[in-house]
Amino acid sequence: MNQKHKDNINEIAQALFVVNRHAKTAPNPRFLYSMKKQTIHKLLKNNQALKVGLHFSDHPKLSHQHSTVLVKVGEYFFHIPPMKQDFKDLKHLGNVDSNYRNPKPQMSLSQAKKILSNYLDWSLETKQHHQKERYPSYFTPSSLGQLNGSPFKKKKWRY
């Protein structure tokens, strides 16, 4: 693997880290997590990322322990949901090492999204399509909580 290719993979890994970090606190993280998932799957398919093993999740679902797949991309590690085959093929590594931290990248979210979009060959229409909230045709937005003024300042009664 040449140096330019390594640098490109590390740039993608940094962008993945930034997108993943922002997705954890975003009010609507669906697009960011979709971007992360698509990128990691493409990296794995192209043998540019490596599945290292299985970890117990730090956040059990409904009080049941479950595992996630640890994936190495460049100098960074990420977790993704496992597939059935992963339980057969990968070694279980136990609990996540809470002392390990990924290197901190110096990259903005917009720059990270641009890098991942280019890698995924996503056009602007695709990005807008993912970000658009979809409602059924019969959906009527509620006006609850959108009062124009205080409900306590009613008109005074005239007697």
Accessible surface in RSA format (square Angstrom, percent):
REM  Atomic radii and reference values for relative SASA: ProtOr
REM  Chains: A
REM  Algorithm: Lee & Richards
REM  Probe-radius: 1.40
REM  Slices: 20
REM RES _ NUM      All-atoms   Total-Side   Main-Chain    Non-polar    All polar
REM                ABS   REL    ABS   REL    ABS   REL    ABS   REL    ABS   REL
RES MET A   1   159.91  82.8  78.42  51.9  81.49 194.0  89.51  76.1  70.40  93.3
RES ASN A   2    98.92  68.2  84.45  81.6  14.46  34.8  41.17  99.1  57.75  55.8
RES GLN A   3   119.85  67.0 112.36  82.1   7.49  17.8  57.78 123.0  62.07  47.1
RES LYS A   4   170.47  83.2 162.98 100.0   7.49  17.8 109.49  98.6  60.98  65.0
RES HIS A   5    59.07  32.3  54.18  37.7   4.89  12.5  32.24  33.2  26.83  31.2
RES LYS A   6   101.15  49.3  99.15  60.8   2.01   4.8  44.65  40.2  56.50  60.2
RES ASP A   7    76.04  53.3  69.92  69.6   6.12  14.5  27.89  65.6  48.15  48.0
RES ASN A   8    69.83  48.2  65.13  62.9   4.70  11.3  17.11  41.2  52.72  51.0
RES ILE A   9     8.84   5.0   8.84   6.6   0.00   0.0   8.84   6.4   0.00   0.0
RES ASN A  10    33.78  23.3  33.78  32.6   0.00   0.0  11.48  27.6  22.30  21.6
RES GLU A  11    73.53  42.2  71.40  54.0   2.13   5.1  15.77  30.5  57.76  47.2
RES ILE A  12     3.42   1.9   3.42   2.5   0.00   0.0   3.42   2.5   0.00   0.0
RES ALA A  13     0.00   0.0   0.00   0.0   0.00   0.0   0.00   0.0   0.00   0.0
RES GLN A  14    56.79  31.8  56.79  41.5   0.00   0.0   0.00   0.0  56.79  43.1
RES ALA A  15     0.00   0.0   0.00   0.0   0.00   0.0   0.00   0.0   0.00   0.0
RES LEU A  16     0.00   0.0   0.00   0.0   0.00   0.0   0.00   0.0   0.00   0.0
RES PHE A  17    35.33  17.7  34.90  21.6   0.43   1.1  34.90  21.2   0.43   1.2
RES VAL A  18     0.00   0.0   0.00   0.0   0.00   0.0   0.00   0.0   0.00   0.0
RES VAL A  19     0.00   0.0   0.00   0.0   0.00   0.0   0.00   0.0   0.00   0.0
RES ASN A  20    17.35  12.0  17.24  16.7   0.12   0.3   0.25   0.6  17.10  16.5
RES ARG A  21    95.11  39.9  90.56  46.2   4.54  10.8  57.37  78.4  37.74  22.9
RES HIS A  22    62.61  34.2  60.04  41.7   2.57   6.6  35.17  36.2  27.44  31.9
RES ALA A  23     1.81   1.7   0.17   0.3   1.64   3.7   0.17   0.2   1.64   4.3
RES LYS A  24   141.64  69.1 107.72  66.1  33.93  80.8  61.36  55.2  80.28  85.5
RES THR A  25   118.64  84.4  86.68  87.9  31.95  76.2  76.67 103.0  41.96  63.4
RES ALA A  26    28.63  26.3  12.41  19.1  16.22  36.9  16.90  23.8  11.73  31.1
RES PRO A  27   142.27 103.7 100.87  91.9  41.40 150.5 113.77  93.9  28.50 177.1
RES ASN A  28    86.95  60.0  71.37  69.0  15.58  37.5  29.86  71.9  57.08  55.2
RES PRO A  29    40.29  29.4  40.29  36.7   0.00   0.0  40.29  33.3   0.00   0.0
RES ARG A  30   189.38  79.5 181.41  92.5   7.97  19.0  64.85  88.6 124.53  75.5
RES PHE A  31    12.48   6.2  10.38   6.4   2.10   5.5  11.11   6.7   1.37   3.9
RES LEU A  32    13.81   7.7  13.81   9.9   0.00   0.0  13.81   9.7   0.00   0.0
RES TYR A  33    85.75  40.0  82.74  47.1   3.01   7.8  66.38  49.9  19.37  23.9
RES SER A  34    25.20  21.3  19.30  25.8   5.90  13.6  17.44  37.1   7.76  10.9
RES MET A  35     0.00   0.0   0.00   0.0   0.00   0.0   0.00   0.0   0.00   0.0
RES LYS A  36    21.75  10.6  21.75  13.3   0.00   0.0   5.77   5.2  15.98  17.0
RES LYS A  37   114.71  56.0 113.74  69.8   0.97   2.3  58.44  52.6  56.27  59.9
RES GLN A  38    80.17  44.8  77.76  56.8   2.40   5.7   4.26   9.1  75.90  57.6
RES THR A  39     0.00   0.0   0.00   0.0   0.00   0.0   0.00   0.0   0.00   0.0
RES ILE A  40     0.06   0.0   0.06   0.0   0.00   0.0   0.06   0.0   0.00   0.0
RES HIS A  41    68.06  37.2  63.51  44.1   4.55  11.6  41.19  42.4  26.87  31.3
RES LYS A  42    63.06  30.8  58.86  36.1   4.20  10.0  45.59  41.0  17.47  18.6
RES LEU A  43     0.00   0.0   0.00   0.0   0.00   0.0   0.00   0.0   0.00   0.0
RES LEU A  44    32.51  18.1  21.17  15.1  11.34  28.5  21.43  15.0  11.09  29.8
RES LYS A  45   171.31  83.6 140.33  86.1  30.97  73.7  94.81  85.3  76.50  81.5
RES ASN A  46    67.25  46.4  44.91  43.4  22.34  53.8  17.79  42.8  49.46  47.8
RES ASN A  47   133.90  92.3 107.61 104.0  26.28  63.3  26.80  64.5 107.10 103.5
RES GLN A  48    42.74  23.9  28.29  20.7  14.45  34.4  10.17  21.6  32.57  24.7
RES ALA A  49    15.06  13.9   0.00   0.0  15.06  34.3   4.13   5.8  10.93  29.0
RES LEU A  50   114.28  63.6 113.22  81.0   1.06   2.7 114.23  80.2   0.05   0.1
RES LYS A  51    46.23  22.6  34.91  21.4  11.33  27.0  24.95  22.5  21.28  22.7
RES VAL A  52    56.86  37.4  36.01  32.6  20.84  50.2  39.02  33.9  17.83  48.4
RES GLY A  53     0.00   0.0   0.00   N/A   0.00   0.0   0.00   0.0   0.00   0.0
RES LEU A  54     3.88   2.2   3.88   2.8   0.00   0.0   3.88   2.7   0.00   0.0
RES HIS A  55    17.20   9.4  17.20  12.0   0.00   0.0   8.65   8.9   8.55  10.0
RES PHE A  56    75.46  37.8  74.74  46.3   0.72   1.9  74.74  45.3   0.72   2.1
RES SER A  57    18.37  15.5   8.29  11.1  10.09  23.2   2.60   5.5  15.77  22.1
RES ASP A  58    99.73  69.9  70.62  70.3  29.11  68.8  23.15  54.5  76.57  76.4
RES HIS A  59   145.69  79.6 138.37  96.2   7.32  18.7  97.82 100.8  47.87  55.7
RES PRO A  60    69.95  51.0  50.06  45.6  19.90  72.3  50.06  41.3  19.90 123.7
RES LYS A  61   139.43  68.0 133.05  81.6   6.38  15.2  84.09  75.7  55.34  58.9
RES LEU A  62   162.39  90.4 137.25  98.2  25.14  63.2 148.96 104.6  13.43  36.1
RES SER A  63   112.35  94.9  73.85  98.6  38.51  88.7  42.46  90.4  69.89  97.9
RES HIS A  64   129.73  70.9 127.06  88.3   2.67   6.8  93.00  95.9  36.72  42.7
RES GLN A  65    97.30  54.4  66.67  48.7  30.62  72.9  38.93  82.9  58.36  44.3
RES HIS A  66    51.40  28.1  43.83  30.5   7.57  19.4  43.21  44.5   8.19   9.5
RES SER A  67    10.87   9.2   7.05   9.4   3.82   8.8   0.17   0.4  10.70  15.0
RES THR A  68    22.92  16.3  22.92  23.2   0.00   0.0  21.12  28.4   1.80   2.7
RES VAL A  69     0.00   0.0   0.00   0.0   0.00   0.0   0.00   0.0   0.00   0.0
RES LEU A  70    18.25  10.2  18.25  13.1   0.00   0.0  18.25  12.8   0.00   0.0
RES VAL A  71     0.00   0.0   0.00   0.0   0.00   0.0   0.00   0.0   0.00   0.0
RES LYS A  72    76.06  37.1  73.41  45.0   2.65   6.3  45.66  41.1  30.40  32.4
RES VAL A  73     0.00   0.0   0.00   0.0   0.00   0.0   0.00   0.0   0.00   0.0
RES GLY A  74    24.39  30.1   0.00   N/A  24.39  30.1  15.22  41.8   9.17  20.5
RES GLU A  75   103.38  59.4  96.00  72.6   7.38  17.6  35.95  69.5  67.43  55.1
RES TYR A  76     6.33   3.0   6.33   3.6   0.00   0.0   2.63   2.0   3.70   4.6
RES PHE A  77    53.77  26.9  46.69  28.9   7.07  18.4  46.74  28.3   7.03  20.1
RES PHE A  78     5.53   2.8   1.34   0.8   4.19  10.9   5.53   3.4   0.00   0.0
RES HIS A  79    59.88  32.7  51.75  36.0   8.13  20.8  31.77  32.7  28.11  32.7
RES ILE A  80     9.31   5.3   7.34   5.5   1.97   4.7   9.31   6.7   0.00   0.0
RES PRO A  81   106.55  77.7  97.51  88.9   9.05  32.9  98.88  81.6   7.68  47.7
RES PRO A  82    37.60  27.4  16.69  15.2  20.91  76.0  16.69  13.8  20.91 130.0
RES MET A  83   101.28  52.4  95.16  63.0   6.12  14.6  64.20  54.6  37.08  49.1
RES LYS A  84   185.15  90.3 174.65 107.2  10.50  25.0 118.93 107.0  66.23  70.5
RES GLN A  85    96.00  53.7  93.90  68.6   2.10   5.0  45.54  96.9  50.46  38.3
RES ASP A  86     7.38   5.2   7.38   7.3   0.00   0.0   0.00   0.0   7.38   7.4
RES PHE A  87   110.60  55.3  88.03  54.5  22.57  58.7  88.46  53.6  22.14  63.4
RES LYS A  88   164.08  80.0 125.64  77.1  38.44  91.5  82.62  74.4  81.46  86.8
RES ASP A  89    96.05  67.3  60.62  60.3  35.44  83.8  26.44  62.2  69.61  69.4
RES LEU A  90    32.74  18.2  20.27  14.5  12.47  31.3  22.74  16.0  10.00  26.9
RES LYS A  91   156.66  76.4 142.44  87.4  14.22  33.9  96.78  87.1  59.88  63.8
RES HIS A  92    70.39  38.5  49.27  34.2  21.12  54.0  46.31  47.7  24.09  28.0
RES LEU A  93    69.92  38.9  39.75  28.4  30.17  75.8  46.25  32.5  23.67  63.7
RES GLY A  94    23.03  28.4   0.00   N/A  23.03  28.4  21.84  59.9   1.18   2.7
RES ASN A  95   117.32  80.9  99.76  96.4  17.56  42.3  26.37  63.5  90.95  87.9
RES VAL A  96    42.51  28.0  27.91  25.3  14.60  35.2  27.91  24.3  14.60  39.6
RES ASP A  97    84.40  59.1  72.70  72.4  11.69  27.7  38.02  89.5  46.38  46.3
RES SER A  98    83.69  70.7  70.98  94.7  12.70  29.3  45.05  95.9  38.64  54.1
RES ASN A  99   135.00  93.1 107.21 103.6  27.79  66.9  29.72  71.5 105.27 101.8
RES TYR A 100    95.46  44.6  83.54  47.5  11.92  31.0  83.33  62.6  12.13  15.0
RES ARG A 101   182.95  76.8 164.54  83.9  18.42  43.8  72.29  98.8 110.66  67.1
RES ASN A 102    29.50  20.3  16.04  15.5  13.46  32.4   0.23   0.6  29.27  28.3
RES PRO A 103    57.72  42.1  45.04  41.1  12.68  46.1  57.68  47.6   0.04   0.3
RES LYS A 104   167.76  81.8 141.40  86.8  26.36  62.8  84.49  76.1  83.26  88.7
RES PRO A 105    12.78   9.3   0.00   0.0  12.78  46.5   4.42   3.6   8.36  52.0
RES GLN A 106   169.83  95.0 136.81 100.0  33.02  78.6  65.51 139.4 104.32  79.1
RES MET A 107    25.49  13.2   7.00   4.6  18.49  44.0  11.87  10.1  13.61  18.0
RES SER A 108    60.96  51.5  47.33  63.2  13.64  31.4  50.66 107.9  10.31  14.4
RES LEU A 109    46.54  25.9  41.90  30.0   4.63  11.6  41.90  29.4   4.63  12.5
RES SER A 110    78.50  66.3  70.21  93.7   8.29  19.1  48.76 103.8  29.73  41.7
RES GLN A 111    84.85  47.4  81.22  59.4   3.63   8.6  25.34  53.9  59.52  45.1
RES ALA A 112     0.00   0.0   0.00   0.0   0.00   0.0   0.00   0.0   0.00   0.0
RES LYS A 113    47.09  23.0  47.09  28.9   0.00   0.0  17.69  15.9  29.40  31.3
RES LYS A 114   131.68  64.2 130.50  80.1   1.18   2.8  73.33  66.0  58.35  62.2
RES ILE A 115    24.10  13.7  20.93  15.6   3.17   7.6  22.48  16.2   1.62   4.4
RES LEU A 116     0.00   0.0   0.00   0.0   0.00   0.0   0.00   0.0   0.00   0.0
RES SER A 117     2.77   2.3   2.73   3.6   0.04   0.1   2.73   5.8   0.04   0.1
RES ASN A 118   102.49  70.7  87.87  84.9  14.62  35.2  27.91  67.2  74.59  72.1
RES TYR A 119    33.13  15.5  22.03  12.5  11.11  28.9  30.08  22.6   3.05   3.8
RES LEU A 120    21.25  11.8   6.97   5.0  14.28  35.9   7.06   5.0  14.19  38.2
RES ASP A 121   119.89  84.0  88.36  88.0  31.53  74.6  35.38  83.3  84.51  84.3
RES TRP A 122    44.23  17.8  29.27  14.2  14.96  35.1  12.29   6.6  31.94  51.8
RES SER A 123    53.33  45.1  42.58  56.8  10.75  24.8  44.66  95.1   8.68  12.2
RES LEU A 124   117.48  65.4 113.97  81.5   3.51   8.8 113.97  80.0   3.51   9.5
RES GLU A 125   123.94  71.2 119.22  90.2   4.72  11.2  64.55 124.8  59.39  48.5
RES THR A 126    43.05  30.6  38.48  39.0   4.57  10.9  22.53  30.3  20.52  31.0
RES LYS A 127    41.98  20.5  41.98  25.8   0.00   0.0  15.84  14.3  26.14  27.8
RES GLN A 128   108.78  60.8 105.76  77.3   3.03   7.2  33.06  70.4  75.72  57.4
RES HIS A 129    98.54  53.9  96.99  67.4   1.55   4.0  60.17  62.0  38.37  44.6
RES HIS A 130    62.83  34.3  48.09  33.4  14.74  37.7  28.25  29.1  34.58  40.2
RES GLN A 131    88.74  49.6  68.85  50.3  19.89  47.3  26.82  57.1  61.91  47.0
RES LYS A 132   141.14  68.9 126.69  77.7  14.45  34.4  79.89  71.9  61.25  65.2
RES GLU A 133   108.47  62.3  86.17  65.2  22.30  53.1  31.27  60.5  77.21  63.0
RES ARG A 134   165.19  69.4 133.13  67.9  32.06  76.3  70.90  96.9  94.29  57.1
RES TYR A 135   123.65  57.7  94.48  53.8  29.18  75.9  69.45  52.2  54.21  66.8
RES PRO A 136    64.22  46.8  46.65  42.5  17.57  63.9  59.56  49.2   4.65  28.9
RES SER A 137   124.46 105.2  77.36 103.2  47.09 108.5  60.13 128.0  64.33  90.1
RES TYR A 138   182.04  85.0 156.59  89.1  25.45  66.2 129.19  97.1  52.85  65.1
RES PHE A 139    88.31  44.2  66.44  41.1  21.87  56.9  68.78  41.7  19.53  55.9
RES THR A 140   112.02  79.7  92.61  93.9  19.42  46.3  67.01  90.0  45.02  68.1
RES PRO A 141   100.08  72.9  85.34  77.8  14.74  53.6  86.34  71.3  13.74  85.4
RES SER A 142    74.92  63.3  53.20  71.0  21.72  50.0  52.76 112.4  22.16  31.0
RES SER A 143    85.40  72.2  76.98 102.7   8.42  19.4  40.66  86.6  44.74  62.7
RES LEU A 144   161.81  90.1 139.78 100.0  22.02  55.4 144.04 101.2  17.76  47.8
RES GLY A 145    74.62  92.0   0.00   N/A  74.62  92.0  38.18 104.8  36.43  81.6
RES GLN A 146   126.42  70.7 104.49  76.4  21.93  52.2  38.73  82.4  87.68  66.5
RES LEU A 147   125.06  69.6  98.76  70.7  26.29  66.1 101.08  71.0  23.97  64.5
RES ASN A 148   160.57 110.7 116.83 112.9  43.74 105.3  39.81  95.8 120.76 116.7
RES GLY A 149    56.08  69.2   0.00   N/A  56.08  69.2  40.36 110.8  15.72  35.2
RES SER A 150    49.89  42.2  28.86  38.5  21.03  48.4  26.94  57.4  22.96  32.2
RES PRO A 151    66.53  48.5  54.44  49.6  12.08  43.9  62.88  51.9   3.65  22.7
RES PHE A 152   182.70  91.4 153.38  95.0  29.32  76.3 157.47  95.5  25.23  72.2
RES LYS A 153   176.16  85.9 145.51  89.3  30.65  73.0  96.11  86.5  80.05  85.3
RES LYS A 154   154.64  75.4 131.97  81.0  22.67  54.0  86.14  77.5  68.50  73.0
RES LYS A 155   191.07  93.2 172.73 106.0  18.34  43.7 123.75 111.4  67.32  71.7
RES LYS A 156   190.83  93.1 167.80 103.0  23.03  54.8 116.79 105.1  74.04  78.9
RES TRP A 157   206.43  82.8 185.81  89.9  20.61  48.4 162.73  86.8  43.69  70.9
RES ARG A 158   232.80  97.7 198.97 101.4  33.83  80.6  76.63 104.7 156.17  94.6
RES TYR A 159   243.23 113.6 164.01  93.3  79.22 206.2 160.88 120.9  82.36 101.5
END  Absolute sums over single chains surface
CHAIN  1 A    12437.1      10264.4       2172.7       6968.7       5468.4
END  Absolute sums over all chains
TOTAL         12437.1      10264.4       2172.7       6968.7       5468.4
